[in-house]
Amino acid sequence: MNILNHFSLLETTQDILSKDKIKVRGASDGYNQMLILSDFYSGDKSIFVVLPNIYLAQQYYDNLIKYVNEDDVLFFPADELISAEMVSSTGDFLFERIQTLYTLLSNDKKIVVMNMHAAIKFEMPKDKWINNIFRLKINEEYKMEELLNKLVLLGYEKTFQTSKTGEFSRRGSIVDIFPLGYENPIRVDFFGDEIDTIKEFDVMTQRSNNKLDFVDILPVSEFLYDNKEFEYAKDKINAYFSDYELSQIEKDNIKNDLFKLENHNDLDSLSRYMSFFDEDLSTIFDFKDNKRIYLIDPIKSKELFNSLELDLNEYADRLGGMSLLGMKHYESFGKIDNISNVLIEGVRSFTSADLDGFAKEVMPDNCVPQKIREDFLKIKNKVIFKKRFYFWFFSFRLLKPY
């Protein structure tokens, strides 16, 4: 029997796991992580974990994947400055979110770790995602022009030569695509309207190698709509801005935004327009019906939410008008607080005294204290962060001390 089993059998643990809504005070990060693991293993629900910032979210993720199959722990990060997101959505964060949303479409339970800004981020409805994922198979008919148009709608960028995720190109009867989730780009060769072959190819040499029977195409944008939906939304956008006295900067920006929306360019810096396309917007929590939500350190998260709103106000002020403030950028923090099942306040770090006290608390008669201490350290100790470009890039640009 390991320390997690002991922890799960504690009366306090059982009490927390049995409650649909409960507040926990003065817990440590290690305690929180074992509580999350106990909840995940003992039930049939997906567990959503909301941390105040990206730094803590990465810590929790790195610790949890040591004790759960890595495929069962998902990461859902978002930029912590809304002004930065409006200028350019970070590609690696974006792709990680899309992979997570795609995985949540399955019926399997998962642990999803995110920062506060990701938790309040609007997403297109679940049905929209399901309808915009498709498979190409050899010997099946698929009109090439329809495929090219579909790729644009899903956020793929047409280029002269396909070399990175989210790009596609065409040469005669061949369409090269670099789909999300694949290590190498894919070459689809048509014979008329029939898919003749599907192969992987090397980016450097451009030579085809492994043959495939099919390829799954995921969106590379969170903003999904077709041309008909754009025309409908365009009227609503123009009607909205007609109620404001716009500065010249605002007018220029709106004109540029509409051009990008019409041509499906740089969509993930334009998520503030989502509500004009679909009034029934979702958050990541809507992708699972059977779930429990852990909101860790809600006081710090609320402070960061207030900073987010301040950042938005300052950005609007620089544009010389207030039209930006009336748009639906994200879900309210109050909504996330209300739907959370476990709110953990006053989170603290471990000390050596905590270690001794914890081992004493969970130790059953047939266990050795030293063994419990060793098991406990596996959860308590920090691990080296994964060397992901997006994390370090974000740290240098935006990370504030917690």
C-alpha positions as CSV (number, residue, x, y, z in Angstrom):
1,M,0.0,0.0,0.0
2,N,1.6,3.3,-1.1
3,I,1.2,6.8,0.3
4,L,-1.5,7.7,-2.2
5,N,-3.6,4.7,-1.0
6,H,-3.2,5.8,2.6
7,F,-4.0,9.4,1.7
8,S,-7.2,8.3,-0.1
9,L,-8.4,6.4,3.0
10,L,-8.1,9.4,5.3
11,E,-11.3,10.6,6.8
12,T,-10.6,14.2,5.7
13,T,-9.9,13.1,2.1
14,Q,-13.1,11.0,1.9
15,D,-15.0,14.0,3.3
16,I,-13.7,16.3,0.6
17,L,-14.2,13.8,-2.2
18,S,-17.8,13.2,-1.2
19,K,-18.8,16.8,-1.3
20,D,-20.2,18.5,-4.4
21,K,-19.1,21.9,-3.2
22,I,-16.4,22.4,-0.5
23,K,-13.7,24.9,0.6
24,V,-10.3,23.7,1.8
25,R,-8.1,26.2,3.7
26,G,-4.3,26.2,4.4
27,A,-3.4,23.2,2.2
28,S,0.0,22.8,0.6
29,D,0.7,22.1,-3.1
30,G,1.7,18.5,-2.4
31,Y,-1.5,17.9,-0.5
32,N,-3.5,19.4,-3.3
33,Q,-1.9,17.2,-5.9
34,M,-2.6,14.1,-3.9
35,L,-6.1,15.2,-3.4
36,I,-6.5,15.6,-7.2
37,L,-4.9,12.2,-7.8
38,S,-7.2,10.5,-5.2
39,D,-10.2,12.1,-6.8
40,F,-9.2,11.0,-10.3
41,Y,-8.4,7.4,-9.3
42,S,-11.4,6.9,-7.1
43,G,-14.1,8.2,-9.4
44,D,-15.2,8.3,-13.0
45,K,-15.0,12.0,-13.5
46,S,-12.6,14.2,-15.4
47,I,-10.7,16.6,-13.1
48,F,-10.1,20.2,-14.1
49,V,-7.5,22.1,-12.1
50,V,-7.3,25.9,-12.3
51,L,-4.1,27.6,-11.0
52,P,-3.6,31.3,-10.7
53,N,-0.7,31.5,-13.3
54,I,1.2,29.6,-15.9
55,Y,4.1,29.0,-13.6
56,L,2.1,27.1,-11.1
57,A,0.1,25.3,-13.7
58,Q,3.3,24.0,-15.3
59,Q,4.5,22.8,-11.8
60,Y,1.3,20.9,-11.1
61,Y,1.3,19.4,-14.6
62,D,4.9,18.2,-14.3
63,N,4.2,16.6,-10.9
64,L,1.0,14.9,-11.8
65,I,2.4,13.2,-14.9
66,K,4.8,11.4,-12.6
67,Y,1.9,9.4,-11.1
68,V,-0.7,9.2,-13.9
69,N,-0.3,8.0,-17.5
70,E,1.0,11.1,-19.4
71,D,-1.8,10.7,-21.9
72,D,-4.3,11.2,-19.1
73,V,-3.0,14.6,-17.9
74,L,-3.6,17.5,-20.3
75,F,-2.2,21.0,-20.3
76,F,-4.3,24.0,-21.3
77,P,-2.2,27.2,-21.2
78,A,-3.1,30.7,-22.3
79,D,-1.2,34.1,-22.4
80,E,-1.7,36.0,-19.2
81,L,-1.9,39.4,-20.8
82,I,-4.9,40.0,-23.0
83,S,-3.2,42.7,-24.9
84,A,-0.4,40.2,-25.9
85,E,-3.1,37.8,-27.1
86,M,-4.7,40.5,-29.2
87,V,-1.4,41.3,-30.9
88,S,-0.4,37.7,-31.6
89,S,-1.6,34.4,-30.1
90,T,1.4,32.2,-29.1
91,G,1.5,29.3,-31.5
92,D,2.7,26.6,-29.1
93,F,0.1,27.6,-26.5
94,L,-2.6,27.6,-29.2
95,F,-1.6,24.1,-30.5
96,E,-1.5,22.7,-27.0
97,R,-5.0,24.0,-26.3
98,I,-6.4,22.6,-29.5
99,Q,-4.8,19.2,-28.8
100,T,-6.4,19.2,-25.3
101,L,-9.9,20.2,-26.7
102,Y,-9.6,17.4,-29.3
103,T,-8.7,14.8,-26.6
104,L,-11.6,15.9,-24.5
105,L,-14.0,15.0,-27.2
106,S,-13.5,11.3,-26.3
107,N,-15.4,9.7,-23.4
108,D,-12.2,9.0,-21.4
109,K,-11.7,10.8,-18.1
110,K,-8.8,13.1,-18.0
111,I,-7.0,15.6,-15.6
112,V,-6.8,19.0,-17.3
113,V,-4.4,21.6,-15.8
114,M,-4.6,25.2,-16.7
115,N,-4.0,28.8,-15.6
116,M,-6.8,31.2,-14.7
117,H,-6.8,33.0,-18.1
118,A,-7.2,29.7,-19.9
119,A,-10.2,28.8,-17.7
120,I,-12.1,32.0,-18.6
121,K,-11.2,31.8,-22.3
122,F,-14.2,31.4,-24.6
123,E,-14.2,28.5,-27.1
124,M,-16.5,27.6,-29.9
125,P,-19.2,25.0,-28.9
126,K,-18.3,21.4,-28.7
127,D,-20.5,20.4,-31.7
128,K,-18.6,22.9,-33.8
129,W,-15.3,21.2,-33.0
130,I,-16.7,17.7,-33.8
131,N,-18.0,18.9,-37.2
132,N,-14.7,20.5,-38.1
133,I,-12.4,17.4,-37.7
134,F,-12.2,15.1,-40.7
135,R,-10.3,12.2,-42.1
136,L,-8.7,11.7,-45.5
137,K,-8.4,8.1,-46.7
138,I,-6.8,6.5,-49.7
139,N,-9.2,5.4,-52.5
140,E,-11.9,7.8,-51.3
141,E,-13.4,10.6,-53.3
142,Y,-12.7,14.2,-52.2
143,K,-12.7,17.2,-54.4
144,M,-9.4,19.0,-54.2
145,E,-10.9,22.5,-54.2
146,E,-13.2,21.5,-51.4
147,L,-10.2,20.3,-49.4
148,L,-8.2,23.5,-50.0
149,N,-11.2,25.7,-49.0
150,K,-11.7,23.5,-45.9
151,L,-8.1,23.9,-44.8
152,V,-8.4,27.7,-45.0
153,L,-11.6,27.6,-42.8
154,L,-9.7,25.5,-40.2
155,G,-7.0,28.1,-39.9
156,Y,-4.3,26.6,-42.2
157,E,-2.1,29.0,-44.1
158,K,-1.4,28.5,-47.8
159,T,2.4,28.7,-48.5
160,F,4.7,28.0,-51.4
161,Q,6.3,25.1,-49.5
162,T,4.9,23.4,-46.4
163,S,7.5,23.3,-43.6
164,K,5.7,23.8,-40.3
165,T,2.5,22.9,-38.5
166,G,-0.6,24.7,-39.8
167,E,0.7,25.2,-43.4
168,F,-0.4,23.7,-46.7
169,S,0.6,24.0,-50.3
170,R,-0.5,22.7,-53.7
171,R,1.5,21.6,-56.8
172,G,-0.6,20.1,-59.5
173,S,-2.4,17.0,-58.2
174,I,-0.5,17.0,-54.9
175,V,-1.5,18.8,-51.7
176,D,1.0,19.0,-48.9
177,I,-0.4,19.5,-45.4
178,F,1.3,19.8,-42.0
179,P,-1.6,18.7,-39.7
180,L,-1.6,19.3,-36.0
181,G,-0.5,16.3,-34.0
182,Y,1.9,14.9,-36.7
183,E,5.7,14.9,-36.5
184,N,6.1,15.2,-40.2
185,P,4.0,16.9,-43.0
186,I,1.7,14.8,-45.2
187,R,1.6,14.6,-49.0
188,V,-1.8,13.7,-50.5
189,D,-1.7,12.8,-54.2
190,F,-5.0,12.9,-56.1
191,F,-6.0,11.1,-59.2
192,G,-8.9,13.1,-60.4
193,D,-11.2,13.5,-57.4
194,E,-9.9,10.3,-55.8
195,I,-7.1,10.2,-53.2
196,D,-4.5,8.0,-54.7
197,T,-1.8,8.0,-52.0
198,I,-1.0,9.5,-48.6
199,K,2.6,9.7,-47.5
200,E,4.7,11.5,-44.9
201,F,7.6,13.5,-46.3
202,D,10.8,15.1,-45.0
203,V,10.7,18.8,-44.6
204,M,14.4,19.3,-45.5
205,T,14.6,17.0,-48.5
206,Q,10.9,17.1,-49.5
207,R,11.1,13.4,-50.3
208,S,8.1,11.2,-49.5
209,N,8.7,8.2,-47.2
210,N,6.1,6.3,-45.0
211,K,2.8,5.4,-46.7
212,L,-0.4,6.0,-44.7
213,D,-3.9,4.7,-45.1
214,F,-5.5,7.8,-43.7
215,V,-4.7,11.2,-42.1
216,D,-6.8,13.0,-39.5
217,I,-7.1,16.8,-40.0
218,L,-7.6,18.9,-36.9
219,P,-8.2,22.7,-36.9
220,V,-5.2,24.9,-36.1
221,S,-7.5,27.7,-34.9
222,E,-10.0,27.9,-32.1
223,F,-12.1,30.3,-34.1
224,L,-14.2,28.2,-36.5
225,Y,-16.8,29.5,-38.9
226,D,-17.6,29.4,-42.6
227,N,-18.2,32.2,-45.1
228,K,-21.9,32.3,-44.6
229,E,-21.4,32.7,-40.9
230,F,-19.0,35.5,-41.5
231,E,-21.5,37.5,-43.5
232,Y,-24.0,37.1,-40.7
233,A,-21.5,38.2,-38.1
234,K,-20.2,41.1,-40.2
235,D,-23.6,42.8,-40.0
236,K,-23.7,42.4,-36.2
237,I,-20.1,43.7,-35.9
238,N,-20.9,46.8,-37.9
239,A,-24.1,47.4,-36.0
240,Y,-22.2,47.1,-32.7
241,F,-19.5,49.7,-33.6
242,S,-22.1,52.1,-35.0
243,D,-23.1,52.8,-31.4
244,Y,-19.7,54.2,-30.6
245,E,-17.9,57.4,-31.5
246,L,-14.7,55.7,-32.9
247,S,-11.2,57.1,-32.9
248,Q,-9.2,56.9,-36.2
249,I,-7.1,54.1,-34.7
250,E,-10.2,52.1,-33.8
251,K,-11.6,52.6,-37.3
252,D,-8.4,51.4,-38.9
253,N,-8.2,48.4,-36.6
254,I,-11.8,47.4,-37.2
255,K,-11.3,47.6,-41.0
256,N,-8.2,45.5,-40.7
257,D,-9.9,43.0,-38.4
258,L,-12.8,42.5,-40.8
259,F,-10.4,41.9,-43.6
260,K,-8.6,39.2,-41.5
261,L,-11.9,37.6,-40.5
262,E,-13.1,37.5,-44.1
263,N,-9.9,35.8,-45.2
264,H,-9.4,33.7,-42.1
265,N,-6.1,35.2,-41.3
266,D,-4.5,35.5,-37.8
267,L,-7.8,34.4,-36.3
268,D,-6.6,33.6,-32.8
269,S,-5.7,37.3,-32.1
270,L,-9.4,38.1,-33.0
271,S,-11.1,35.9,-30.4
272,R,-13.0,38.9,-29.0
273,Y,-15.3,38.7,-32.1
274,M,-16.4,35.1,-31.3
275,S,-19.6,36.2,-29.7
276,F,-20.8,37.8,-33.0
277,F,-20.5,34.5,-34.7
278,D,-22.1,32.3,-32.0
279,E,-23.9,33.5,-29.0
280,D,-23.8,30.1,-27.4
281,L,-20.0,30.2,-26.5
282,S,-18.4,27.7,-24.3
283,T,-15.4,27.3,-22.0
284,I,-13.2,24.3,-21.7
285,F,-15.4,23.0,-18.9
286,D,-18.3,22.5,-21.3
287,F,-16.4,19.8,-23.1
288,K,-17.0,17.3,-20.3
289,D,-20.4,16.7,-18.6
290,N,-19.0,14.4,-15.9
291,K,-16.4,16.5,-14.1
292,R,-15.0,18.1,-11.0
293,I,-13.4,21.5,-10.9
294,Y,-10.6,22.4,-8.5
295,L,-10.0,26.1,-8.1
296,I,-6.7,26.6,-6.3
297,D,-5.9,29.9,-4.6
298,P,-9.1,31.7,-5.8
299,I,-8.0,34.9,-4.1
300,K,-4.8,35.1,-6.1
301,S,-6.7,34.2,-9.2
302,K,-9.2,37.0,-8.6
303,E,-6.3,39.4,-8.2
304,L,-4.9,38.3,-11.6
305,F,-8.4,38.5,-13.2
306,N,-8.6,42.1,-12.0
307,S,-5.1,42.8,-13.5
308,L,-6.4,41.3,-16.7
309,E,-9.3,43.8,-16.8
310,L,-6.9,46.6,-16.0
311,D,-4.7,45.5,-18.9
312,L,-7.7,45.5,-21.2
313,N,-8.7,49.0,-20.1
314,E,-5.2,50.3,-20.6
315,Y,-5.1,48.8,-24.1
316,A,-8.4,50.3,-25.0
317,D,-7.1,53.7,-23.7
318,R,-4.1,53.5,-26.0
319,L,-6.5,53.0,-29.0
320,G,-8.3,56.2,-28.0
321,G,-11.8,54.8,-27.5
322,M,-13.9,52.5,-25.4
323,S,-15.6,50.2,-28.0
324,L,-13.2,47.4,-27.1
325,L,-14.5,47.3,-23.5
326,G,-18.1,46.4,-24.6
327,M,-17.1,43.3,-26.3
328,K,-17.3,39.8,-24.8
329,H,-13.6,38.9,-24.3
330,Y,-13.8,36.1,-21.7
331,E,-16.1,34.5,-19.1
332,S,-16.4,36.2,-15.7
333,F,-14.3,35.0,-12.9
334,G,-17.4,34.8,-10.7
335,K,-18.8,32.1,-13.0
336,I,-15.7,30.0,-12.7
337,D,-15.8,30.4,-8.9
338,N,-19.5,29.4,-8.8
339,I,-19.1,26.2,-10.9
340,S,-16.0,25.0,-9.1
341,N,-16.5,22.0,-6.8
342,V,-13.3,22.3,-4.6
343,L,-12.0,25.7,-3.7
344,I,-8.6,25.6,-2.0
345,E,-7.6,28.8,-0.2
346,G,-4.4,29.8,1.5
347,V,-2.1,27.5,-0.5
348,R,1.4,27.2,1.0
349,S,4.7,25.5,0.2
350,F,6.1,22.6,2.2
351,T,8.6,22.8,5.0
352,S,10.5,20.1,6.7
353,A,8.1,20.2,9.6
354,D,5.2,19.5,7.1
355,L,7.0,16.4,6.0
356,D,7.3,14.9,9.4
357,G,3.7,15.9,10.3
358,F,2.3,14.4,7.1
359,A,4.1,11.1,7.5
360,K,2.8,10.8,11.1
361,E,-0.8,11.6,10.0
362,V,-1.0,9.0,7.2
363,M,1.1,6.2,8.7
364,P,-0.8,3.0,9.2
365,D,0.3,0.3,11.6
366,N,2.0,-1.8,9.0
367,C,4.1,0.9,7.3
368,V,7.6,2.2,7.9
369,P,7.8,6.0,8.5
370,Q,10.9,6.3,6.3
371,K,9.1,4.7,3.4
372,I,6.3,7.1,3.7
373,R,8.7,10.0,3.8
374,E,10.4,8.7,0.6
375,D,7.0,8.3,-1.2
376,F,6.0,11.7,0.0
377,L,9.1,13.4,-1.4
378,K,8.2,12.0,-4.9
379,I,5.1,14.3,-4.8
380,K,6.7,17.1,-2.9
381,N,9.9,17.6,-4.9
382,K,9.8,19.9,-7.9
383,V,10.9,18.5,-11.2
384,I,12.7,20.3,-14.0
385,F,10.3,21.9,-16.3
386,K,9.9,20.3,-19.7
387,K,12.1,22.1,-22.1
388,R,9.3,23.4,-24.2
389,F,9.9,26.5,-26.3
390,Y,6.6,28.0,-25.5
391,F,7.1,27.9,-21.8
392,W,10.5,29.6,-21.8
393,F,9.4,32.1,-24.5
394,F,6.4,33.0,-22.4
395,S,8.5,33.3,-19.2
396,F,10.8,35.9,-20.6
397,R,8.0,37.9,-22.1
398,L,5.2,37.9,-19.7
399,L,5.8,36.0,-16.5
400,K,5.3,38.0,-13.3
401,P,6.6,36.8,-9.9
402,Y,3.9,34.8,-8.0
